[in-house]
Amino acid sequence: MNKTINDMDDQYEFMTKQLRMLRHFERCLFAVWCADRLLISHADHLIKNLSQSDLRTLQDILNDIWDSLLNGVIPEKDQLNALDMDFMEVDDGWADPMRDVDPIISIVQQSIGMCILCCRRNDVGLSQDVAQSVIDGLDCKLEKDDPGYTPETLFEHPQIQYELETQLAMIKNLKGEYELVPNLRTMFR
């Protein structure tokens, strides 16, 4: 990566520029790829903090979007409406004012909801927001697990640098010639 990213503004500007070069279809692929990475990287945490049915619903939503995209089409309006209905039934924790809403759970859920929106609208910002969710998830994890971590050094952290490089590699892959095969889902992991 040639451009130095020092803060969230730099990251947002850089990724938005990269994502503008993709067509709507490829931005949908990128968004669902990011959300899938986020879901998998926080799977242990999600298993402990979400009901089994809610976790299955989130995974099924991503699977349905992947299935459509790997068949070369963005999900149709009726399918997206059905996915929205399923998504709305997942307990986000906000209904109970006495319950602490876990930021990781919220970030993962929001990223999946944004994937549905990304398929609905040709909006670079939505795919960028899903990419940002992965960074936000890492930020939360680093804050919890790394005693030397500070938000000011977020973009200096090796895990963040690796994630940015991985996202850029996927974008570059989607700019070129690629195949719609199941292993696209697990590329760059």
C-alpha positions as CSV (number, residue, x, y, z in Angstrom):
1,M,0.0,0.0,0.0
2,N,1.6,3.2,-1.2
3,K,-0.5,5.7,0.8
4,T,0.1,6.1,4.5
5,I,-3.0,5.8,6.5
6,N,-2.8,7.6,9.8
7,D,-6.4,7.9,11.0
8,M,-10.0,7.0,10.2
9,D,-10.3,9.9,7.7
10,D,-7.3,8.7,5.7
11,Q,-8.7,5.2,5.7
12,Y,-12.1,6.3,4.6
13,E,-10.8,8.5,1.8
14,F,-8.4,5.9,0.5
15,M,-10.9,3.0,0.6
16,T,-13.6,5.0,-1.0
17,K,-11.3,5.9,-3.8
18,Q,-10.5,2.3,-4.4
19,L,-14.1,1.1,-4.2
20,R,-15.2,3.7,-6.7
21,M,-13.2,1.8,-9.3
22,L,-15.5,-1.2,-8.8
23,R,-18.9,-1.8,-10.4
24,H,-21.9,-2.2,-8.1
25,F,-21.7,-6.0,-8.3
26,E,-18.1,-6.1,-7.2
27,R,-18.8,-3.7,-4.4
28,C,-21.5,-6.1,-3.2
29,L,-19.0,-9.0,-3.4
30,F,-16.5,-7.0,-1.4
31,A,-19.0,-6.0,1.3
32,V,-20.2,-9.5,1.9
33,W,-16.6,-10.7,1.9
34,C,-15.8,-8.2,4.6
35,A,-18.9,-9.0,6.6
36,D,-18.2,-12.7,6.3
37,R,-14.6,-12.2,7.6
38,L,-16.0,-10.2,10.5
39,L,-18.5,-12.9,11.4
40,I,-15.9,-15.6,11.2
41,S,-13.2,-13.7,13.1
42,H,-15.5,-13.0,16.0
43,A,-17.3,-16.4,15.9
44,D,-16.3,-17.4,19.4
45,H,-17.5,-14.2,20.9
46,L,-20.7,-14.3,18.9
47,I,-21.4,-17.9,20.1
48,K,-21.1,-16.8,23.7
49,N,-23.3,-13.7,23.3
50,L,-26.0,-14.4,20.7
51,S,-28.7,-17.1,20.7
52,Q,-28.0,-20.0,18.4
53,S,-31.0,-19.0,16.3
54,D,-29.8,-15.4,15.9
55,L,-26.3,-16.5,15.0
56,R,-27.7,-19.0,12.4
57,T,-30.0,-16.2,11.0
58,L,-27.0,-13.9,10.5
59,Q,-25.0,-16.7,8.9
60,D,-28.0,-17.7,6.7
61,I,-28.3,-14.1,5.5
62,L,-24.7,-14.0,4.4
63,N,-25.0,-17.4,2.8
64,D,-28.0,-16.3,0.8
65,I,-26.3,-13.2,-0.5
66,W,-23.2,-15.2,-1.3
67,D,-25.3,-17.8,-3.2
68,S,-26.8,-15.1,-5.4
69,L,-23.5,-13.3,-6.0
70,L,-21.6,-16.5,-6.8
71,N,-24.4,-17.2,-9.4
72,G,-23.5,-13.8,-11.0
73,V,-26.5,-11.8,-9.8
74,I,-27.3,-9.3,-7.1
75,P,-30.2,-10.6,-5.0
76,E,-33.6,-9.5,-6.3
77,K,-35.8,-7.1,-4.4
78,D,-38.1,-9.9,-3.1
79,Q,-35.1,-11.9,-1.8
80,L,-33.6,-8.8,-0.1
81,N,-37.0,-8.0,1.5
82,A,-37.1,-11.5,2.9
83,L,-33.5,-11.1,4.2
84,D,-34.5,-7.8,5.8
85,M,-37.4,-9.4,7.6
86,D,-35.1,-12.2,8.9
87,F,-32.5,-9.6,9.9
88,M,-35.1,-7.5,11.8
89,E,-35.9,-10.6,14.0
90,V,-32.3,-10.8,15.3
91,D,-32.2,-9.6,18.9
92,D,-29.9,-6.5,18.8
93,G,-30.1,-6.0,22.5
94,W,-31.4,-2.4,22.3
95,A,-34.9,-3.4,23.4
96,D,-33.7,-4.0,27.0
97,P,-32.4,-0.7,28.4
98,M,-30.7,-2.6,31.3
99,R,-28.7,-4.8,29.1
100,D,-25.2,-3.8,27.9
101,V,-25.0,-4.0,24.2
102,D,-21.7,-5.6,23.2
103,P,-20.0,-3.5,20.6
104,I,-18.6,-6.5,18.7
105,I,-22.1,-8.0,18.4
106,S,-23.5,-4.7,17.2
107,I,-20.7,-4.2,14.7
108,V,-21.2,-7.6,13.2
109,Q,-24.9,-7.2,13.0
110,Q,-24.7,-3.8,11.4
111,S,-22.2,-5.0,8.8
112,I,-24.6,-7.7,7.7
113,G,-27.5,-5.3,7.5
114,M,-25.3,-3.0,5.4
115,C,-24.6,-5.8,3.0
116,I,-28.4,-6.1,2.4
117,L,-28.4,-2.3,1.8
118,C,-25.4,-2.5,-0.4
119,C,-27.2,-5.0,-2.7
120,R,-30.2,-2.6,-2.8
121,R,-28.3,0.5,-3.7
122,N,-25.3,1.3,-5.8
123,D,-23.6,3.3,-3.1
124,V,-19.8,3.3,-2.6
125,G,-20.3,4.4,1.0
126,L,-22.1,1.3,2.0
127,S,-19.3,-1.1,0.9
128,Q,-16.9,1.3,2.6
129,D,-18.9,1.2,5.8
130,V,-18.7,-2.6,5.8
131,A,-15.0,-2.5,5.3
132,Q,-14.8,0.0,8.2
133,S,-16.8,-2.4,10.4
134,V,-13.9,-4.9,10.1
135,I,-11.5,-2.2,11.4
136,D,-13.9,-1.2,14.1
137,G,-14.2,-4.9,15.2
138,L,-10.4,-5.1,15.4
139,D,-10.3,-1.8,17.3
140,C,-12.7,-3.2,19.9
141,K,-10.7,-6.4,20.2
142,L,-7.4,-4.6,20.5
143,E,-8.8,-2.3,23.1
144,K,-9.9,-5.3,25.2
145,D,-6.9,-7.6,24.7
146,D,-3.8,-5.4,24.2
147,P,-2.8,-3.4,27.3
148,G,-0.4,-1.2,25.2
149,Y,-3.0,-0.3,22.6
150,T,-4.3,3.3,22.3
151,P,-6.7,4.6,19.6
152,E,-4.1,7.1,18.5
153,T,-1.9,4.2,17.3
154,L,-4.7,2.2,15.7
155,F,-3.3,2.4,12.2
156,E,0.2,1.6,13.3
157,H,-0.9,-1.8,14.8
158,P,0.2,-4.8,12.7
159,Q,-3.3,-6.4,12.7
160,I,-4.8,-3.2,11.3
161,Q,-2.1,-2.9,8.7
162,Y,-2.6,-6.5,7.7
163,E,-6.4,-6.0,7.4
164,L,-6.0,-2.9,5.2
165,E,-3.6,-4.8,2.9
166,T,-5.9,-7.7,2.8
167,Q,-8.9,-5.5,1.9
168,L,-6.8,-3.8,-0.8
169,A,-5.8,-7.2,-2.2
170,M,-9.4,-8.2,-2.5
171,I,-10.3,-4.9,-4.2
172,K,-7.5,-5.4,-6.7
173,N,-8.6,-8.9,-7.3
174,L,-12.1,-7.7,-8.0
175,K,-10.8,-5.0,-10.4
176,G,-9.2,-7.7,-12.6
177,E,-10.4,-10.9,-14.0
178,Y,-11.8,-13.2,-11.4
179,E,-14.0,-16.3,-11.3
180,L,-17.3,-16.6,-9.3
181,V,-16.2,-19.7,-7.5
182,P,-16.9,-20.7,-3.8
183,N,-13.2,-20.1,-2.8
184,L,-13.7,-16.4,-3.6
185,R,-15.5,-16.3,-0.2
186,T,-12.3,-17.4,1.6
187,M,-9.7,-15.5,-0.4
188,F,-7.0,-13.6,1.5
189,R,-7.9,-15.2,4.9
